[in-house]
Amino acid sequence: MKKIGFIGAGSMAEAMVNGLLQSGMTKPEYIYMTNRSNDQRLHELQHTYGVQPCRDKREFFSQTDIIVLAFKPKDAAESIESIRDYVKHQLVISVLAGLTIDTIQHYFGRKLTVIRAMPNTSAAIRKSATGFSASPEASEKEISTTKALLETIGEAVLFEEKHLDAVTAIAGSGPAYVYQYVEAMEKAALQVGLPEETAKQLILQTMTGATEMLMKSSKRPERLRKEITSPGGTTEAGLRALSERRFEEAIIHCITETAARSAAIKEQFAGAALQKTKK
């Protein structure tokens, strides 16, 4: 059974710990956790999950087979510099948004095995849609181990790294767009006279049912949409209103802008890494 060390103890690290333990992939005593300075947070996680808080770097890295980088991306240079001499044979999994495999390897100063993963916040309920990419140094066994680990928090799909900006736009930021859609539905429900709690129940069940239909039916979304759109009917009126407000164009623009911003942030981190080296 692999021993896993988390560097960083925020919400994503906690979601991954919860998934690992619920799945039975590992045991609490095989999970080590550390962060920059928040001992109270480490003790909370120890109390909740039984994991091992560890401040001694030699012990932390001598005891672990897999290292998960889960600190804030802005702290990457300093954090990796503080641990790079201790990382030897471990598989390194990064959940740092915006940091490419090359940038992470650059900070480590060598071509060690790195897996870059992009989970989303639904990891907290083991429903994440996670895209991940592997450095050329990764073996098939290391890739399969990573996939199994990431599948403890939802679905995980291997991509070429060049696609991760698009993955970020769809899966990483996607939950926020769904939440805003539900916000709008709730406001509209109040305007047409539905009680707040009843409206919420109807909206969430409608979302759940539509998602299940998409997952279980072989029909394309376009076909499913047309099946509930009668000429001159209520659904047609609603879809016409969305079209008049350029709903589809707005969604496409939203995704392309998100992907572009992800690419820009990636370049900023890569540039910062090079500047640090020159100094």
TAPETA-V399447 format. One record per residue. SS is DSSP state (helix for helix, strand for strand, loop for the rest). PHI is phi in whole degrees, -180 to 180 (NA if undefined). PSI is psi as a letter, one per 40 degrees, with the letter a starting at -180 (* if undefined). Layout:
ss=SS phi=PHI psi=PSI
ss=SS phi=PHI psi=PSI
This chain:
ss=loop phi=NA psi=h
ss=loop phi=-70 psi=i
ss=loop phi=-99 psi=h
ss=strand phi=-120 psi=h
ss=strand phi=-114 psi=h
ss=strand phi=-103 psi=h
ss=strand phi=-104 psi=h
ss=loop phi=116 psi=h
ss=loop phi=-135 psi=f
ss=loop phi=-83 psi=a
ss=helix phi=-66 psi=d
ss=helix phi=-69 psi=d
ss=helix phi=-60 psi=d
ss=helix phi=-65 psi=d
ss=helix phi=-60 psi=d
ss=helix phi=-68 psi=d
ss=helix phi=-61 psi=d
ss=helix phi=-59 psi=d
ss=helix phi=-64 psi=d
ss=helix phi=-58 psi=d
ss=helix phi=-75 psi=d
ss=helix phi=-65 psi=d
ss=helix phi=-78 psi=e
ss=loop phi=80 psi=e
ss=loop phi=-66 psi=d
ss=loop phi=-151 psi=a
ss=loop phi=-115 psi=i
ss=helix phi=-55 psi=d
ss=helix phi=-71 psi=e
ss=helix phi=-100 psi=e
ss=strand phi=-112 psi=h
ss=strand phi=-108 psi=i
ss=strand phi=-135 psi=i
ss=strand phi=-146 psi=i
ss=loop phi=-149 psi=a
ss=loop phi=-66 psi=d
ss=loop phi=-158 psi=e
ss=loop phi=-88 psi=g
ss=helix phi=-66 psi=d
ss=helix phi=-61 psi=d
ss=helix phi=-63 psi=d
ss=helix phi=-62 psi=d
ss=helix phi=-68 psi=d
ss=helix phi=-61 psi=d
ss=helix phi=-68 psi=d
ss=helix phi=-63 psi=d
ss=helix phi=-66 psi=d
ss=helix phi=-76 psi=d
ss=helix phi=-117 psi=e
ss=loop phi=81 psi=e
ss=loop phi=-74 psi=i
ss=strand phi=-104 psi=h
ss=strand phi=-71 psi=i
ss=loop phi=-150 psi=h
ss=loop phi=-99 psi=d
ss=loop phi=-78 psi=h
ss=helix phi=-65 psi=d
ss=helix phi=-62 psi=d
ss=helix phi=-65 psi=d
ss=helix phi=-56 psi=d
ss=helix phi=-84 psi=d
ss=helix phi=-76 psi=d
ss=loop phi=-97 psi=e
ss=loop phi=-115 psi=i
ss=loop phi=-100 psi=d
ss=strand phi=-128 psi=h
ss=strand phi=-114 psi=h
ss=strand phi=-109 psi=h
ss=strand phi=-85 psi=h
ss=loop phi=-134 psi=f
ss=loop phi=-89 psi=a
ss=loop phi=-72 psi=h
ss=helix phi=-54 psi=d
ss=helix phi=-65 psi=e
ss=helix phi=-94 psi=e
ss=helix phi=-59 psi=d
ss=helix phi=-58 psi=d
ss=helix phi=-66 psi=d
ss=helix phi=-67 psi=d
ss=helix phi=-68 psi=d
ss=helix phi=-60 psi=d
ss=helix phi=-76 psi=e
ss=helix phi=-120 psi=e
ss=loop phi=-62 psi=d
ss=loop phi=-74 psi=e
ss=loop phi=-94 psi=d
ss=loop phi=-80 psi=h
ss=loop phi=-117 psi=c
ss=loop phi=-100 psi=e
ss=loop phi=-68 psi=i
ss=strand phi=-78 psi=h
ss=strand phi=-104 psi=h
ss=strand phi=-111 psi=h
ss=strand phi=-110 psi=h
ss=loop phi=-114 psi=f
ss=loop phi=-85 psi=h
ss=loop phi=-63 psi=h
ss=loop phi=92 psi=e
ss=loop phi=-98 psi=h
ss=loop phi=-75 psi=i
ss=helix phi=-60 psi=d
ss=helix phi=-60 psi=d
ss=helix phi=-65 psi=d
ss=helix phi=-65 psi=d
ss=helix phi=-63 psi=d
ss=helix phi=-60 psi=d
ss=helix phi=-65 psi=d
ss=helix phi=-76 psi=d
ss=loop phi=81 psi=e
ss=loop phi=-165 psi=i
ss=loop phi=-89 psi=g
ss=loop phi=-80 psi=i
ss=loop phi=-72 psi=h
ss=strand phi=-130 psi=h
ss=strand phi=-111 psi=h
ss=strand phi=-104 psi=h
ss=strand phi=-121 psi=i
ss=strand phi=-124 psi=g
ss=loop phi=-76 psi=i
ss=loop phi=-120 psi=i
ss=helix phi=-67 psi=e
ss=helix phi=-69 psi=e
ss=helix phi=-56 psi=d
ss=helix phi=-61 psi=d
ss=helix phi=-117 psi=f
ss=loop phi=62 psi=f
ss=loop phi=-128 psi=f
ss=strand phi=-67 psi=i
ss=strand phi=-106 psi=h
ss=strand phi=-114 psi=h
ss=strand phi=-100 psi=i
ss=strand phi=-144 psi=i
ss=strand phi=-133 psi=i
ss=strand phi=-120 psi=i
ss=loop phi=-71 psi=i
ss=loop phi=-58 psi=d
ss=loop phi=-75 psi=e
ss=loop phi=-73 psi=h
ss=loop phi=-84 psi=i
ss=helix phi=-60 psi=d
ss=helix phi=-66 psi=d
ss=helix phi=-66 psi=d
ss=helix phi=-67 psi=d
ss=helix phi=-68 psi=d
ss=helix phi=-63 psi=d
ss=helix phi=-64 psi=d
ss=helix phi=-59 psi=d
ss=helix phi=-63 psi=d
ss=helix phi=-64 psi=d
ss=helix phi=-68 psi=d
ss=helix phi=-73 psi=e
ss=helix phi=-73 psi=e
ss=helix phi=-116 psi=e
ss=strand phi=143 psi=a
ss=strand phi=-93 psi=i
ss=strand phi=-135 psi=h
ss=strand phi=-130 psi=h
ss=strand phi=-82 psi=h
ss=loop phi=-128 psi=i
ss=loop phi=-67 psi=i
ss=helix phi=-60 psi=d
ss=helix phi=-61 psi=e
ss=helix phi=-91 psi=e
ss=helix phi=-70 psi=d
ss=helix phi=-65 psi=d
ss=helix phi=-68 psi=d
ss=helix phi=-61 psi=d
ss=helix phi=-59 psi=d
ss=helix phi=-66 psi=d
ss=helix phi=-85 psi=d
ss=helix phi=-93 psi=d
ss=helix phi=-68 psi=d
ss=loop phi=-90 psi=e
ss=helix phi=-51 psi=d
ss=helix phi=-55 psi=d
ss=helix phi=-63 psi=d
ss=helix phi=-72 psi=d
ss=helix phi=-64 psi=d
ss=helix phi=-63 psi=d
ss=helix phi=-69 psi=d
ss=helix phi=-61 psi=d
ss=helix phi=-65 psi=d
ss=helix phi=-55 psi=d
ss=helix phi=-64 psi=d
ss=helix phi=-61 psi=d
ss=helix phi=-64 psi=d
ss=helix phi=-64 psi=d
ss=helix phi=-67 psi=d
ss=helix phi=-61 psi=d
ss=helix phi=-66 psi=d
ss=helix phi=-66 psi=d
ss=loop phi=-95 psi=e
ss=loop phi=98 psi=e
ss=loop phi=-83 psi=i
ss=loop phi=-63 psi=i
ss=helix phi=-57 psi=d
ss=helix phi=-67 psi=d
ss=helix phi=-64 psi=d
ss=helix phi=-61 psi=d
ss=helix phi=-60 psi=d
ss=helix phi=-60 psi=d
ss=helix phi=-65 psi=d
ss=helix phi=-63 psi=d
ss=helix phi=-67 psi=d
ss=helix phi=-69 psi=d
ss=helix phi=-62 psi=d
ss=helix phi=-62 psi=d
ss=helix phi=-63 psi=d
ss=helix phi=-64 psi=d
ss=helix phi=-65 psi=d
ss=helix phi=-65 psi=d
ss=helix phi=-63 psi=d
ss=helix phi=-61 psi=d
ss=helix phi=-64 psi=d
ss=helix phi=-77 psi=d
ss=helix phi=-99 psi=d
ss=loop phi=-90 psi=i
ss=loop phi=-84 psi=e
ss=loop phi=-80 psi=i
ss=loop phi=-72 psi=i
ss=helix phi=-54 psi=d
ss=helix phi=-59 psi=d
ss=helix phi=-67 psi=d
ss=helix phi=-63 psi=d
ss=helix phi=-63 psi=d
ss=helix phi=-66 psi=d
ss=helix phi=-68 psi=d
ss=loop phi=-111 psi=e
ss=loop phi=-114 psi=g
ss=loop phi=-87 psi=i
ss=loop phi=-57 psi=h
ss=loop phi=78 psi=e
ss=loop phi=-92 psi=a
ss=helix phi=-69 psi=d
ss=helix phi=-64 psi=d
ss=helix phi=-61 psi=d
ss=helix phi=-64 psi=d
ss=helix phi=-67 psi=d
ss=helix phi=-66 psi=d
ss=helix phi=-64 psi=d
ss=helix phi=-64 psi=d
ss=helix phi=-65 psi=d
ss=helix phi=-64 psi=d
ss=helix phi=-62 psi=d
ss=loop phi=-91 psi=e
ss=loop phi=56 psi=f
ss=helix phi=-59 psi=d
ss=helix phi=-64 psi=d
ss=helix phi=-62 psi=d
ss=helix phi=-64 psi=d
ss=helix phi=-66 psi=d
ss=helix phi=-62 psi=d
ss=helix phi=-63 psi=d
ss=helix phi=-57 psi=d
ss=helix phi=-69 psi=d
ss=helix phi=-67 psi=d
ss=helix phi=-66 psi=d
ss=helix phi=-65 psi=d
ss=helix phi=-63 psi=d
ss=helix phi=-65 psi=d
ss=helix phi=-66 psi=d
ss=helix phi=-61 psi=d
ss=helix phi=-65 psi=d
ss=helix phi=-67 psi=d
ss=helix phi=-63 psi=d
ss=helix phi=-58 psi=d
ss=helix phi=-67 psi=d
ss=helix phi=-63 psi=d
ss=helix phi=-65 psi=d
ss=helix phi=-63 psi=d
ss=helix phi=-65 psi=d
ss=helix phi=-64 psi=d
ss=helix phi=-64 psi=d
ss=helix phi=-67 psi=d
ss=helix phi=-64 psi=d
ss=helix phi=-65 psi=d
ss=helix phi=-65 psi=d
ss=helix phi=-63 psi=d
ss=loop phi=-72 psi=*
